[in-house]
């Protein structure tokens, strides 16, 4: 979000400079006319975080707090601190370059007919959705203990082990359904079991720990039970079935209420239900695609793709990212409709999308690099989250251009946009983004 806010400002300044304005005027106009897009994008994401905080539990609630703080500080730094630094440099007579010869006209002058291709993209998305439903009912998901309950052990051995052999040994004492996966290096495994999870009593935890110890005895020779727990067990987690039910309900409500909150906010800001429907369709599309891919690819890719608390946080982050990208296009469309209310709606929408391509690419590319680094070097715990985000960045850009805007066009193209703009924007708009 911090990257996006600055990109919006700098892209607007570049456009003002390309129109022949002086640097000082371009900077003032750039900051002024990018504010509405920044506020709309950040507020919609903040709404998602606030809902996540209200209904989320455990680490998800902490994630929501971090996200809200991040958004607040982003607005402060991008709108105020960046402006102070830029003004300070100009007052000292220092030059500021907002583009190089290569980037000056990057993605400028493009006139692609995005709206005209909407039936093709509708078909592509429909195929993905159908494939996703098929995978839901055939392959299911790799559910973490947050959703199914149980105990999870992360164990380190002196030498590398074969996960299939470890699972066979543990099944002898823990029963069927025990899952063993490599965790990080080849001498570390993650064990998930529902053994005695429905039993209560102070002695149950000890019984399960002892059963795991016995199942791993051949891999930890001459190791006492106490040393096993102190040295070999890296961490252990227990999730009761009652907590699992609470987590399922909170995750469902968080997702549904986030979409409802976004719908209402977009409706208030743009005064037409077509904008809200398009935005919600795009965000729901993005969430569904990520969920579908996690269903289709689990067990195929060489890392865990569990549906757990971290995955839910990733889905809601993707929703926030996607709606932010969509709002930028809608904000530009609203401005263009004010400048030329009698122009053909299809041409106006294509112009709005084409004029924001540079900003979309720059934001997506920088965020993608950050998340890719997180995926490659962030460790096994963050693999699922970062992989979901990698998908979400790509799909979020796609849906903003090929899903949200075309749906809005199909729902709103026959309306009187002159009356629409009279109630939502100032009567005279002479600047462009």
N, C-alpha and C positions, 0 to 999 in steps of 0.2 A: 504493500500500500504506500509505503514511503517512496519507493521508486516511481510508482505510478503518478503520484501527486507532482513530483518534480518533472517527470516527462511531459505531463499535460501543460505545465507552465512553460517549459522550454520549447515545446512544439508550437505553442501559441505565439511566443516571442519570435520564433523563426518565421512564422507566417506573416507576422507584421513586418518583419525585416524584408521579406520577399516582396511585400507590397510597396517597398520603397521608403518606409518610414525610418527616421533616425533612431539610433540605439536607445536613447533615453525614452522617447515616446513609445517605441516598440516594447520596452520593458514594462512601462506603466500599463499599456494596453494589454500586454500578455498576462500580467498578474491579475488585472481587473476582470478580464473576460474569461479567464480559466477558473475563477473562484466557484461559480455555480456548479460546474462539472465536478470539481474536487469535492465540494460539500455533498452533492448528491451521491457520489460514489462511496465516500467514507461513511456517510450516515446510514446507507443501506447495509454496509458491512457491520457497522456498529450495532444496528438492530439485530442482526444475526447473532453477534457475540452476546448481546444483552439477554436474548431469549435463551441462548445456550447456558448462560450463567444462572438464569432463573429456574430452569428445569433440569439442567445437567447435574450429575453427581460425580464425586471423586475428582480425579485428575482433569476431567472434562471441564469442570467448573473453574479450576485453576487456569486451564488453557483459555477459557473465555475472558478471565480477568486480564491475562497477559495481552490478549488480542485487543481489548478495549483500551488498555493503557497505550498500546502501540498506535492505535488509530488517533487517540487524543494527542500524543506527542508528534505524530506525523503532521497533523493539521498545524500544530504550533510551529514546527520547524520549517515545513514547506512554505507556509503562507507568510510567516513573520520573520523567522531567522534567515531564511534564504533571501528574502527581500532586503533585509538589513545588510547582508553581506554584499549583495549585488549593488545596492545604492552606495554603500561605502566605497566600493571599488571605483564606481563611476565618478563619485565626488573627488577621488584622488587622481582622476584622469587616466586610470588604467583601462586597457582594452579588454573587452569580453567577447570571445568568439563563440557563437552558438551553433556553428556548423563548419565543416571543412568543405573543400571543393567537391569531395565525394558525397557528403551527406546533405549538401545544400538543397538539392532537388531530389533527394531519395524518396521514392514512392510518390512523387508529385506528377501531376498530369495524367494519372491513370483514370480511365473512364470505363471500368468493367461493369457489365450489367448484372449485378448481384441479384436484384429482384427478379430479373428475367430467368435466372437459373434456379429459382426456388423449388420448382417441382422435382428437379434432379436431386437437390439436397434433401428435400422431404423424403424422397425414396431411399436415399442412403441412410438417413436416420431411422427410417421405418425398418429397414433390414437389420440394423444394429439392435433395435429394440426387440424385434422378433427373435433374433438370435439370443439376446439376453434372457428373454422369458423361457426359451427352450433350455438354456443352461441352468436357470433357476430350478426347473423341475427335474432335470436329469443329473446335473453335477452338484447342485447345491452350493454351499459355501464352506470355507475353512473357518469355522466359528472359533473364536477365542473363548477363554473361560469366562469372560465378561458376559457372554451371551448364553453359554450352556452350563456354567457352573463347574466346579472341580478344583483341583490343585495343580499348580505348575511349579516345577523344579528346574532350575538351571544348574547343571552339574559340570564340573571340570575334572578331567582325568589327566594322568601323567602322559599317556600316549594317545594317539588318535584311535578312534573306535568306529565300528561299522554300526550305523543307526538301526539297520534291520535286525542285526544280531542283538543289539541292546533291547530293542522292542520285544523280541521273542523271549528273552530272559525275564523282562519285567512282566510280560503277560502271564507268566507262570504264577506270579504272586499277586498281581494287581487285576488280572482278568482282562477280557477283551475290551477293546476301545481305548487302550493306552496308546498315546501318540508320542513318538520320539523323533526329533528333528535336530539336525546340526545347527548349532547356535554360534556364529562367529567362526572360530578356528575349528580344525578337524578333531580337536580333543575336547570339545565342549558340545553338550547336547541340551535340548529343552524337552522336558518330559511333562506331558499333560495327562492327567488321570482323573476319573470320577469315582475312584475306589473309596467306598464308605462315605461319600459326600453327603448322603442323607442321614447318616448317623450323628447323634449328638452325644456330648460328654467330653470331659477334660482329657480322657485317655485316648480319644480317637486320633487326634493329631499325631501323638506319639506312635500309635499303631501304624499309621500310614507312612510316617517317616521311616520306621523300622522295616516295613515291607519294601520300600524303595531301596533301602540299604541292602537288604537280602537279595533283591533282584539284580543289584549291581556288584555283588560280592566278587565275581570272577574278574571284574575290571579294576577293583581296588583291593588287591591282596594285602594282607597284613595291616589293614586299616581298621581301627576301632570305630564303633558307631559315633562316638563323640568327635573323633577326628574327621570322620566323614561329614558330619554336619558343620564342623568348624572350617575345614579346609576345602573339601570337594564341592559342597553345596554353595553356589555363588549367591542364590536367592531362592526364596520359596514364597508362593502366593496362594491364598485360598479365597474362593468366591462361593458363598452359599447360594443355593437355588433361589432363596427369597431376594437376595441382592441382584441376582441375574434378572429376575422379573422386573424389579425396579429399574434396572438399567435399560432393558428393552423398552419399557414404557417411556422413560425419560428421553431416550434417543428418538423414538417416534414422534413424541410431542415437540422436541426441539426442532426436528426437520420440518414438520407440518407448520408449526407456529412461525418459523423463520420465513417460509414461503408466504404465509398469510400476511405477516408484517411487511414484507417487501412489496406485496401486491397493493396493500393500502397506501404505503408511502409513495409508490410510483403513481398511483391513481391521484393522490393529492397533488403531487408535483406537476403532473402532465395533463390532468383533467380528462383523460380519455381512457376507457377501459382497454382499448387495443394495446396501449403501451404496457399496461400491467399484465395482460394475458401473454403478450410476447415475451416479457421479461421472465415471468414465472415458467413459461414453457421452456425457455432456454436453460434456466437454472435447473429445472427438474430433469431436462434432457441430459445435462452434464452429470448430475448426480447419478442418474440411471446408467449412463454409459460406464462410469467408473465402477459402479457396483457390478454391472454385467461383466466387465473385463476381469474383475476379481473372482467372479464365479467361473469364468471360462479358463482362466490362466492358472488358478491355484493347483499346485501339484506339478505344474509344467515348468514354471520358472524356478531358478535355483535359490529362492529365498521365501520366507514365510509371507503369506498373503492373508493373514488372519483378519476377520471382521471383529474388531474389538473397540475399546474406547479411543485409541489413537486413530483408528480408521474413521470413526464417527466425526472426530475433530477434523480430519482431512476433508471429509465430505462437506462439512459446513464451511470450512475455509474456501473450498472450491466454489460453493454457492456464492460466498461473498465476493470472490475474485470475478466470477462470471457476471454477476449483476453489475459490478463496477464497470466492466468493459461495455456492457449493454447500455448503461446509463450515459456513457460518453457519446455513443452514437445517437441516442435519443436526444441528448442535449444539443448536439449539432443539428439534428433534424429540426428541432423546435426553432432554433435560430434561423435556419435557412427558410423555414415556412414564414417567419416574420419578415424576412428580406424579400421574398417573392411568393406571396400567398396565392397567386393565381397560376403559378407554374404547374406543370404536370407532376402529380404526386410520385410517380415512378422515377422520373428524372431527379426529383428533389431527394428522394431517399437514396438513390444510387450516388448522388453527389455527396450526401452526408457520410455515407460509408467510405467512399473513396478518399474523402478529405481527411479521414481519421486513420487511414491505414498505417501511416508512419508512426503515429502514437501507439497503435495496437502492436505493431511489430517491435518497437523499441521496448515497451513494457514487457511483452511476452518473452522476448529474447533475454532480457536481463534477469527476469524472475526464473526463467528456465535454467539459466546458468547456475544461479544460486541453488535451486532445488536439485539440479544434477550433481553438484558438488556434495550436497547433503546426502544424496542417494549413494554416491560412490564412497564417501569417507565418513558418513555419519554413524556407522556401526549397524549391526543387525536389528537393533531395537527400532530404528527409524526407517528401515527399508520399506516397510509397507506404507507408512505415511508419505515418504518422499516419492515413492512410485505413484501413489494416488495423485499427488500434486503434479507430477510430471504429465500425467494423462490429463488432469484437470486444466492445466495451463493451455494445452493444445486444444482440447475440446471446448474450453471456455471461449477462446478466440473464434473458433468455428461457429459455435452456437450464436454468439452475439451478431455475427455477420449474416449467417445463413439460416438461422432459426428465428431469433427474436425479431429482427427487422422485417423479414418477409411475412411473419404472422401478423405483426402490427399493420403492415400494408394491406394484407387480405381482409383484416377486420375493420380498417379505418379509411380505406381509399375512397369510399363514396361519401364521406362526411364533409361538411362545410368547414374547411380548415381556416378560413378567414375569421369565422366566428370563434373557432377554437383558440386561435392565437390572441384574439382580442381579450380573452379572459385569462390568459396565462402569461403573456409577455407584455413588455412595454410597446406602445403604439408605433414607435420608430426605432428600427435597429439598422445601424449603418455599418457596423463592424462585422468581420467574419473571423471564424476560428481557423 
